[in-house]
Amino acid sequence: MIKFFLMVNKQGQTRLSRYYEHVEIHKRTMLEAEVIKNCLSRSKEQCSFIEYKDFKLVYRQYAALFIVVGISETENEMAVYELIHNFVEVLDRYFSRVSELDIMFNLDRVHIILDEMVLNGCIGETNKNRILAPLFVLDKVAES
């Protein structure tokens, strides 16, 4: 099960966070700081899977952004690693080469995409066309 999903820039600023288990706000900031420090301090040659406390971290770097996913011990790391890549591909398709600014100024759209893909901490949808369909409907309604 996915416990949380973070998108962070190289300066350690969180651009997106979604928790699928209840974590108190003050504990979230401490958790994010520790997780970000662990991932940002690793070199590109090191493995993208880290055992951390009572869960595992799966992360992937795209340009200046890191996507970090906290998962339970029993979750398949490679499936989550591919989920991260699929998420970025969907963002690229929707935003035509996604950037950090796209994420900052369209956070609601990014959350919709993530919510279409992950339901209550479980991978729900991976088909890019099905993921983007609700957004295209919203865009058409906004144009009208």
C-alpha positions as CSV (number, residue, x, y, z in Angstrom):
1,M,0.0,0.0,0.0
2,I,1.2,3.5,-0.8
3,K,1.5,5.6,2.4
4,F,2.4,8.9,0.9
5,F,3.3,10.6,-2.4
6,L,5.7,13.6,-2.5
7,M,7.0,15.8,-5.3
8,V,10.0,17.9,-4.2
9,N,12.5,20.2,-5.9
10,K,16.3,20.1,-5.5
11,Q,16.1,22.8,-2.8
12,G,13.9,20.5,-0.7
13,Q,10.7,22.4,-1.2
14,T,7.6,20.2,-1.3
15,R,5.5,20.9,-4.4
16,L,3.0,18.2,-3.9
17,S,2.1,15.9,-1.0
18,R,-0.7,13.4,-0.7
19,Y,-1.0,11.1,2.4
20,Y,-3.0,7.9,2.3
21,E,-2.7,7.3,6.0
22,H,-3.4,9.8,8.8
23,V,-0.2,11.6,9.9
24,E,-0.4,14.6,12.2
25,I,0.6,17.9,10.6
26,H,3.7,18.5,12.8
27,K,4.8,14.9,12.1
28,R,4.3,15.4,8.4
29,T,6.8,18.2,8.3
30,M,9.4,16.2,10.2
31,L,8.8,13.1,8.1
32,E,9.1,15.1,4.8
33,A,12.3,16.8,6.0
34,E,13.9,13.4,6.8
35,V,12.7,11.7,3.7
36,I,13.8,14.5,1.4
37,K,17.2,14.7,3.1
38,N,17.7,10.9,2.6
39,C,16.7,11.0,-1.1
40,L,18.5,14.2,-2.1
41,S,21.8,13.1,-0.4
42,R,22.0,10.0,-2.6
43,S,24.0,9.9,-5.9
44,K,22.5,8.9,-9.2
45,E,24.4,5.6,-9.1
46,Q,22.7,4.4,-6.0
47,C,19.5,2.4,-5.9
48,S,16.2,4.2,-5.9
49,F,14.8,2.1,-3.1
50,I,15.5,2.9,0.5
51,E,14.4,1.1,3.6
52,Y,13.3,3.8,6.1
53,K,11.8,3.1,9.5
54,D,8.8,0.8,9.1
55,F,8.3,1.4,5.4
56,K,10.2,1.7,2.1
57,L,10.9,4.8,0.0
58,V,10.8,4.6,-3.8
59,Y,12.1,7.8,-5.6
60,R,12.9,8.9,-9.0
61,Q,14.5,12.2,-10.3
62,Y,13.2,14.1,-13.3
63,A,15.3,17.2,-14.0
64,A,15.0,19.4,-10.9
65,L,12.1,17.4,-9.3
66,F,12.2,14.3,-7.2
67,I,9.1,12.2,-6.8
68,V,9.2,10.2,-3.5
69,V,6.7,7.5,-2.6
70,G,6.5,5.9,0.8
71,I,5.2,2.3,0.6
72,S,4.5,-0.6,3.0
73,E,7.0,-3.4,3.3
74,T,4.9,-5.8,1.2
75,E,4.3,-3.4,-1.8
76,N,6.2,-4.1,-5.0
77,E,8.9,-1.5,-5.4
78,M,9.2,-1.9,-9.2
79,A,5.5,-1.4,-9.7
80,V,5.7,1.8,-7.7
81,Y,8.8,2.8,-9.6
82,E,6.9,2.4,-12.9
83,L,3.9,4.2,-11.4
84,I,6.1,7.2,-10.8
85,H,7.2,7.1,-14.5
86,N,3.7,6.7,-15.7
87,F,2.6,9.7,-13.6
88,V,5.3,11.9,-15.1
89,E,4.3,10.7,-18.6
90,V,0.7,11.7,-17.9
91,L,1.8,15.1,-16.7
92,D,3.9,15.5,-19.8
93,R,1.0,14.6,-22.1
94,Y,-1.4,17.0,-20.3
95,F,1.0,20.0,-19.9
96,S,3.2,19.4,-23.0
97,R,6.5,19.0,-21.3
98,V,5.7,19.5,-17.7
99,S,7.8,21.9,-15.6
100,E,7.9,22.8,-11.9
101,L,5.9,26.0,-12.7
102,D,3.1,23.9,-14.3
103,I,2.8,21.9,-11.1
104,M,2.9,25.0,-8.9
105,F,0.2,26.9,-10.8
106,N,-2.0,23.9,-11.7
107,L,-1.8,22.0,-8.4
108,D,-5.5,21.2,-8.6
109,R,-5.0,19.5,-12.0
110,V,-2.0,17.5,-10.7
111,H,-4.1,16.3,-7.8
112,I,-6.8,15.2,-10.1
113,I,-4.3,13.2,-12.1
114,L,-2.8,11.6,-9.0
115,D,-6.3,10.8,-7.6
116,E,-7.2,9.1,-10.9
117,M,-4.1,6.9,-10.6
118,V,-4.0,6.1,-6.9
119,L,-7.2,5.3,-4.9
120,N,-6.8,5.0,-1.1
121,G,-3.2,4.1,-1.4
122,C,-3.7,1.4,-4.1
123,I,-2.8,1.8,-7.8
124,G,-6.1,2.1,-9.5
125,E,-5.6,3.3,-13.1
126,T,-2.6,3.3,-15.4
127,N,-4.2,4.0,-18.8
128,K,-3.2,7.5,-19.8
129,N,-6.3,8.2,-21.8
130,R,-8.6,7.2,-19.0
131,I,-6.6,9.2,-16.5
132,L,-6.8,12.4,-18.6
133,A,-10.4,12.0,-19.7
134,P,-11.9,13.9,-16.7
135,L,-9.4,16.7,-17.1
136,F,-10.3,17.1,-20.8
137,V,-14.0,17.3,-19.8
138,L,-13.2,20.0,-17.2
139,D,-11.2,21.9,-19.8
140,K,-14.1,21.8,-22.3
141,V,-16.5,23.0,-19.6
142,A,-14.2,25.8,-18.7
143,E,-13.9,26.9,-22.3
144,S,-17.7,27.1,-22.7
